[in-house]
């Protein structure tokens, strides 16, 4: 979670040009950890966070991997 928040702040405050390589490396986090349990039943999907808070301005929207994270919540 700390990585995602720091990256979001970094993008919003300091970066005018996007770095797709860095974004791709952070995006790969969702393959290893599709759901972050923050506290008790408070959960976060890294792919949704990146797509909502600091998306790239690419023409196509990246897809979540895995697409259904509800499997991991059971």
N, CA, C and O of each residue as an XYZ file, in Angstrom:
296
protein
N       0.817     -1.189      0.000
C       0.000      0.000      0.000
C       0.865      1.258      0.000
O       0.546      2.244     -0.664
N       1.947      1.211      0.743
C       2.848      2.363      0.800
C       3.409      2.685     -0.576
O       3.508      3.852     -0.954
N       3.775      1.651     -1.324
C       4.294      1.853     -2.677
C       3.259      2.543     -3.561
O       3.593      3.474     -4.293
N       2.013      2.097     -3.501
C       0.963      2.675     -4.337
C       0.692      4.134     -3.984
O       0.538      4.974     -4.871
N       0.636      4.428     -2.711
C       0.371      5.805     -2.283
C       1.541      6.715     -2.657
O       1.330      7.821     -3.156
N       2.760      6.262     -2.422
C       3.923      7.079     -2.784
C       3.997      7.312     -4.288
O       4.342      8.408     -4.729
N       3.677      6.290     -5.081
C       3.688      6.460     -6.530
C       2.612      7.452     -6.978
O       2.851      8.277     -7.860
N       1.433      7.370     -6.371
C       0.352      8.288     -6.730
C       0.733      9.733     -6.407
O       0.497     10.633     -7.213
N       1.312      9.954     -5.243
C       1.745     11.313     -4.859
C       2.856     11.788     -5.780
O       2.846     12.938     -6.217
N       3.808     10.925     -6.079
C       4.902     11.251     -6.991
C       4.371     11.669     -8.353
O       4.822     12.667     -8.915
N       3.405     10.906     -8.895
C       2.829     11.236    -10.199
C       2.090     12.558    -10.179
O       2.216     13.355    -11.109
N       1.315     12.800     -9.122
C       0.484     14.008     -9.070
C       1.318     15.269     -8.849
O       0.988     16.326     -9.387
N       2.392     15.171     -8.064
C       3.146     16.364     -7.699
C       4.337     16.651     -8.595
O       4.589     17.809     -8.925
N       5.072     15.631     -8.993
C       6.368     15.870     -9.596
C       6.498     15.516    -11.069
O       7.357     16.072    -11.754
N       5.697     14.635    -11.563
C       5.911     14.114    -12.917
C       4.949     14.757    -13.898
O       3.730     14.701    -13.733
N       5.514     15.357    -14.903
C       4.691     15.899    -15.990
C       4.584     14.883    -17.123
O       3.527     14.743    -17.739
N       5.683     14.173    -17.399
C       5.694     13.127    -18.426
C       5.578     11.773    -17.739
O       6.207     11.530    -16.709
N       4.778     10.910    -18.313
C       4.583      9.580    -17.735
C       5.772      8.686    -18.048
O       6.417      8.833    -19.085
N       6.049      7.775    -17.159
C       7.086      6.774    -17.365
C       6.415      5.410    -17.459
O       6.176      4.770    -16.435
N       6.106      4.955    -18.671
C       5.365      3.695    -18.807
C       6.111      2.486    -18.263
O       5.479      1.521    -17.832
N       7.439      2.512    -18.273
C       8.193      1.369    -17.748
C       7.997      1.233    -16.242
O       7.781      0.127    -15.746
N       8.068      2.332    -15.516
C       7.849      2.297    -14.073
C       6.409      1.901    -13.765
O       6.160      1.095    -12.869
N       5.470      2.465    -14.503
C       4.059      2.116    -14.317
C       3.842      0.629    -14.567
O       3.097     -0.020    -13.833
N       4.479      0.088    -15.588
C       4.329     -1.334    -15.917
C       4.877     -2.211    -14.807
O       4.299     -3.253    -14.500
N       5.986     -1.804    -14.200
C       6.563     -2.581    -13.104
C       5.647     -2.565    -11.887
O       5.483     -3.590    -11.225
N       5.056     -1.432    -11.586
C       4.133     -1.363    -10.462
C       2.840     -2.088    -10.809
O       2.229     -2.711     -9.941
N       2.419     -2.015    -12.060
C       1.211     -2.712    -12.504
C       1.385     -4.227    -12.342
O       0.414     -4.932    -12.067
N       2.604     -4.730    -12.508
C       2.874     -6.161    -12.371
C       2.648     -6.647    -10.941
O       2.563     -7.853    -10.709
N       2.553     -5.746     -9.996
C       2.283     -6.107     -8.608
C       0.983     -6.879     -8.476
O       0.881     -7.769     -7.632
N      -0.004     -6.559     -9.286
C      -1.304     -7.224     -9.167
C      -1.243     -8.700     -9.556
O      -2.118     -9.471     -9.163
N      -0.236     -9.105    -10.314
C      -0.087    -10.532    -10.624
C       0.334    -11.319     -9.384
O      -0.107    -12.449     -9.177
N       1.186    -10.715     -8.569
C       1.666    -11.382     -7.365
C       0.712    -11.210     -6.192
O       0.568    -12.106     -5.360
N       0.071    -10.066     -6.134
C      -0.790     -9.760     -4.993
C      -2.036     -9.028     -5.497
O      -2.069     -7.797     -5.486
N      -3.055     -9.760     -5.937
C      -4.234     -9.113     -6.526
C      -5.098     -8.371     -5.523
O      -5.867     -7.492     -5.914
N      -4.993     -8.699     -4.240
C      -5.797     -8.035     -3.224
C      -4.918     -7.743     -2.017
O      -4.222     -8.627     -1.517
N      -4.952     -6.500     -1.553
C      -4.248     -6.129     -0.330
C      -5.271     -6.012      0.793
O      -6.233     -5.252      0.685
N      -5.066     -6.752      1.853
C      -5.944     -6.645      3.016
C      -5.344     -5.575      3.914
O      -4.269     -5.760      4.485
N      -6.047     -4.456      4.035
C      -5.540     -3.339      4.818
C      -5.853     -3.500      6.298
O      -4.986     -3.303      7.149
N      -7.073     -3.854      6.594
C      -7.479     -4.047      7.982
C      -8.775     -4.832      8.000
O      -9.757     -4.434      7.373
N      -8.781     -5.939      8.709
C      -9.969     -6.766      8.887
C     -10.635     -7.045      7.535
O     -10.132     -7.877      6.780
N     -11.731     -6.392      7.208
C     -12.397     -6.637      5.930
C     -12.244     -5.467      4.956
O     -13.013     -5.357      4.001
N     -11.280     -4.608      5.183
C     -10.992     -3.491      4.276
C      -9.921     -3.950      3.293
O      -8.778     -4.199      3.676
N     -10.303     -4.059      2.022
C      -9.421     -4.614      0.996
C      -9.225     -3.621     -0.146
O     -10.070     -2.762     -0.396
N      -8.091     -3.758     -0.832
C      -7.756     -2.872     -1.940
C      -7.205     -3.696     -3.089
O      -6.387     -4.593     -2.884
N      -7.653     -3.391     -4.291
C      -7.124     -4.012     -5.492
C      -6.125     -3.031     -6.112
O      -6.522     -1.936     -6.510
N      -4.823     -3.396     -6.205
C      -3.823     -2.476     -6.763
C      -4.140     -2.019     -8.187
O      -3.883     -0.867     -8.535
N      -4.691     -2.901     -9.007
C      -5.030     -2.523    -10.384
C      -6.115     -1.463    -10.442
O      -6.026     -0.520    -11.228
N      -7.142     -1.615     -9.611
C      -8.198     -0.600     -9.554
C      -7.645      0.727     -9.045
O      -8.001      1.789     -9.555
N      -6.778      0.665     -8.045
C      -6.180      1.882     -7.495
C      -5.389      2.626     -8.553
O      -5.558      3.834     -8.718
N      -4.523      1.918     -9.274
C      -3.716      2.569    -10.307
C      -4.581      3.093    -11.449
O      -4.321      4.175    -11.975
N      -5.590      2.349    -11.830
C      -6.463      2.775    -12.926
C      -7.331      3.959    -12.574
O      -7.702      4.736    -13.453
N      -7.661      4.111    -11.303
C      -8.533      5.197    -10.871
C      -7.761      6.443    -10.457
O      -8.102      7.553    -10.868
N      -6.736      6.267     -9.654
C      -6.024      7.403     -9.066
C      -4.990      7.995    -10.015
O      -4.905      9.215    -10.154
N      -4.211      7.153    -10.663
C      -3.156      7.687    -11.541
C      -3.042      6.878    -12.829
O      -2.041      6.194    -13.044
N      -4.052      6.949    -13.679
C      -3.996      6.187    -14.937
C      -3.044      6.819    -15.947
O      -2.785      8.022    -15.907
N      -2.534      5.998    -16.841
C      -1.758      6.513    -17.958
C      -2.721      7.084    -18.984
O      -3.893      6.710    -19.017
N      -2.236      7.980    -19.811
C      -3.087      8.574    -20.835
C      -2.984      7.805    -22.145
O      -3.102      8.387    -23.223
N      -2.767      6.515    -22.052
C      -2.682      5.666    -23.249
C      -4.057      5.534    -23.889
O      -5.081      5.812    -23.264
N      -4.060      5.110    -25.131
C      -5.318      4.980    -25.853
C      -6.163      3.833    -25.325
O      -7.384      3.957    -25.222
N      -5.522      2.715    -24.990
C      -6.300      1.595    -24.486
C      -6.097      1.457    -22.976
O      -5.012      1.700    -22.447
N      -7.151      1.067    -22.319
C      -7.108      0.909    -20.877
C      -6.506     -0.450    -20.537
O      -6.889     -1.452    -21.140
N      -5.575     -0.510    -19.589
C      -5.005     -1.806    -19.225
C      -6.039     -2.695    -18.548
O      -6.966     -2.211    -17.899
N      -5.869     -3.980    -18.708
C      -6.817     -4.919    -18.115
C      -6.250     -5.487    -16.825
O      -5.039     -5.650    -16.671
N      -7.150     -5.780    -15.909
C      -6.745     -6.358    -14.643
C      -6.348     -7.810    -14.836
O      -6.914     -8.523    -15.664
N      -5.368     -8.230    -14.059
C      -4.931     -9.617    -14.113
C      -4.749    -10.111    -12.690
O      -3.838     -9.635    -12.012
N      -5.515    -10.986    -12.224
C      -6.668    -11.668    -12.784
C      -7.872    -10.745    -12.838
O      -7.974     -9.793    -12.065
N      -8.765    -11.029    -13.740
C      -9.906    -10.130    -13.942
C     -10.925    -10.218    -12.815
O     -11.618     -9.238    -12.538
N     -11.030    -11.370    -12.160
C     -11.987    -11.535    -11.076
C     -11.229    -11.765     -9.772
O     -10.737    -12.866     -9.526
N     -11.135    -10.740     -8.942
C     -10.397    -10.868     -7.680
C     -11.273    -11.425     -6.558
O     -10.774    -11.695     -5.465
N     -12.560    -11.599     -6.813
C     -13.439    -12.154     -5.775
C     -13.042    -13.577     -5.399
O     -13.361    -14.042     -4.305
N     -12.351    -14.267     -6.294
C     -11.881    -15.625     -6.004
C     -10.911    -15.608     -4.829
O     -10.896    -16.539     -4.024
N     -10.105    -14.561     -4.724
C      -9.105    -14.473     -3.674
C      -9.679    -14.032     -2.339
O      -9.022    -14.161     -1.305
N     -10.878    -13.520     -2.354
C     -11.497    -13.015     -1.129
C     -12.204    -14.100     -0.333
O     -12.609    -13.860      0.804
N     -12.358    -15.268     -0.895
C     -13.081    -16.337     -0.200
C     -12.160    -17.228      0.576
O     -12.612    -18.177      1.217
